[in-house]
Amino acid sequence: MDGGFELRPGESVDITAPEGWSGRFWGRRGCSFDDSGKGSCVTGDCGGVLKCAGAGGAPPATLAEFTLDSPLDFYDVSLVDGYNMPVSILPSGGSGECKAVRCVSDLNRHCPKDLQVLRHGRVVACNSACMAFNKPEYCCSGAFSTPDTCKPTEYSKVFKASCPTSYSYAYDDPTSTFTCKGANYLIRFC
């Protein structure tokens, strides 16, 4: 994996991850790159290059997260870093629960005004409350750094209502982490 590629509508790319791999996938929008792979994206940019090569995407970005072969595969769709597009994870061929996980609601349409990321007057992404306000109660940090002290907020509840199987805040594990053994995964951005 070299960390970045363009997908046009209807296109797909097969990726083989090494055993024990852990990482995340995200979609980028509004991208423009030159022939050398330099450029930028309106959402999900990774340092102004097409091939992120291990660099994370700039929030807000909807994430498909994986930890493989430990001994189960753990996977989730996360809105903890905000939302920029619908994402689904569809397992196939594995054993165990292997549930599909989706955030297919257009959260940009339902994004609270305080969290909106605008470009030319249009909502292009939705920040997490942590990104927007940088306060411990929204970031699950400081005095709010445990599951007992960090609870859902009015903002994370908006995310959860639209995408009930997605992580809406840092300690949203019980309804948002899924497992499967030996599966292939289709990640769909749309």
C-alpha positions in Angstrom: 0.0 0.0 0.0 1.5 3.3 -1.0 -1.1 5.4 0.8 -3.3 7.1 -1.7 -5.0 6.8 -5.1 -7.8 8.3 -7.0 -11.2 6.5 -7.4 -13.7 7.7 -9.9 -17.4 6.8 -9.4 -17.8 3.1 -9.9 -14.1 2.3 -9.7 -12.5 0.0 -7.1 -9.0 -1.0 -6.0 -8.0 -4.3 -4.4 -5.6 -3.9 -1.4 -3.9 -6.8 0.4 -3.0 -5.9 4.0 -0.2 -7.8 5.8 -1.1 -10.0 8.7 -1.4 -8.0 11.9 -2.0 -4.7 10.0 -3.7 -1.9 11.8 -4.8 1.3 10.1 -7.5 3.5 8.6 -8.9 4.4 5.3 -10.7 7.7 4.4 -12.1 9.4 1.4 -11.0 12.8 0.2 -13.1 15.2 -1.8 -12.4 18.2 -3.9 -8.9 17.1 -4.9 -6.6 18.4 -7.5 -3.1 17.0 -8.1 -0.5 17.6 -10.7 1.4 14.9 -12.6 3.9 14.5 -9.8 1.2 13.9 -7.2 1.3 17.2 -5.5 -1.9 19.2 -4.8 -4.6 19.4 -2.2 -8.0 18.2 -1.2 -10.9 20.2 0.3 -11.5 17.4 2.8 -9.3 14.6 4.0 -6.0 16.1 2.7 -2.8 14.4 3.8 -0.1 17.1 3.4 -0.8 18.1 -0.1 0.2 14.8 -1.8 -1.8 12.1 -3.6 0.1 9.2 -1.9 -0.2 9.8 1.8 2.6 7.2 2.7 1.5 6.8 6.3 0.4 10.4 6.9 -3.0 10.8 8.4 -5.8 12.7 6.7 -6.7 16.1 8.0 -9.9 16.2 9.9 -12.8 16.3 9.4 -12.9 12.9 7.7 -15.0 9.8 8.1 -12.8 6.9 8.9 -12.9 3.1 8.2 -10.6 1.6 10.9 -9.1 -1.9 11.1 -7.0 -4.1 13.3 -6.5 -7.4 11.6 -5.6 -10.9 12.8 -5.4 -10.3 16.6 -6.7 -13.1 16.4 -10.0 -11.6 15.2 -10.3 -8.6 12.9 -11.7 -5.5 14.6 -13.3 -2.8 12.5 -15.4 0.3 12.8 -16.6 3.4 11.0 -15.5 6.4 13.1 -16.9 10.0 13.2 -14.6 10.9 16.1 -12.5 13.0 13.7 -15.6 14.4 12.1 -17.5 13.5 8.9 -16.8 14.3 5.2 -18.7 11.5 3.3 -20.7 8.4 3.7 -18.7 5.2 4.4 -19.6 1.5 4.6 -17.6 -1.6 5.6 -19.0 -4.8 4.2 -17.3 -8.0 5.3 -17.5 -11.2 3.2 -16.3 -14.7 3.5 -15.4 -14.6 7.2 -16.7 -16.3 10.3 -18.3 -14.9 13.4 -20.7 -11.9 13.6 -19.2 -10.1 10.6 -21.8 -7.3 10.5 -21.9 -4.6 7.9 -21.2 -1.2 9.3 -22.5 1.9 7.6 -22.7 5.6 7.9 -24.6 6.3 4.8 -26.6 9.3 6.1 -25.5 12.6 4.7 -24.4 14.2 7.9 -23.4 17.4 6.1 -27.1 18.1 5.7 -27.8 17.5 9.4 -24.5 19.1 10.7 -25.1 21.5 13.6 -24.2 25.0 12.6 -21.3 25.2 15.1 -19.6 22.2 13.5 -20.1 23.1 9.8 -17.1 23.4 7.5 -18.1 25.7 4.7 -16.6 26.2 1.2 -18.2 28.8 -1.1 -21.2 28.9 1.3 -21.8 25.1 1.1 -21.3 22.6 3.9 -18.5 20.3 2.7 -17.8 18.5 6.0 -18.9 18.4 9.7 -16.3 18.8 12.4 -16.4 16.7 15.6 -17.2 18.8 18.7 -13.6 18.1 19.8 -12.2 19.6 16.6 -14.6 22.6 16.8 -14.2 23.6 20.4 -11.1 21.7 21.7 -12.6 21.3 25.2 -11.8 18.3 27.4 -15.5 17.3 27.8 -15.7 17.0 24.0 -12.3 15.4 23.5 -12.4 12.9 26.3 -9.2 14.3 27.8 -8.1 15.7 31.1 -10.8 15.1 33.8 -12.9 13.5 31.1 -10.5 10.9 30.0 -12.3 7.7 31.1 -15.5 6.0 30.0 -17.1 7.0 33.3 -16.4 10.7 32.9 -16.7 11.2 29.1 -20.3 10.8 28.0 -22.2 11.5 24.8 -22.8 15.2 24.1 -25.6 16.9 22.2 -23.2 16.9 19.2 -22.2 13.2 19.3 -25.9 12.3 19.7 -26.6 14.0 16.4 -23.9 11.8 14.8 -25.2 8.7 16.6 -28.8 9.3 15.5 -27.8 9.5 11.9 -25.2 6.7 12.0 -26.1 4.3 14.9 -23.3 1.8 14.2 -20.5 4.4 13.9 -18.3 5.7 16.6 -19.7 9.1 17.6 -17.2 9.9 20.4 -14.1 8.2 21.9 -15.8 5.8 24.3 -18.7 4.7 22.0 -17.2 1.1 21.9 -20.3 -1.0 22.9 -22.3 -0.2 19.8 -19.5 0.7 17.4 -16.7 -1.9 17.4 -17.3 -5.1 15.3 -15.4 -8.3 14.8 -14.9 -11.0 12.2 -12.4 -13.7 11.5 -10.7 -14.2 8.2 -12.9 -12.0 6.1 -12.4 -9.8 3.1 -13.8 -6.2 3.4 -15.4 -3.9 0.9 -15.1 -0.3 1.9 -17.6 1.8 0.0 -17.4 5.6 -0.1 -20.7 7.0 -1.3 
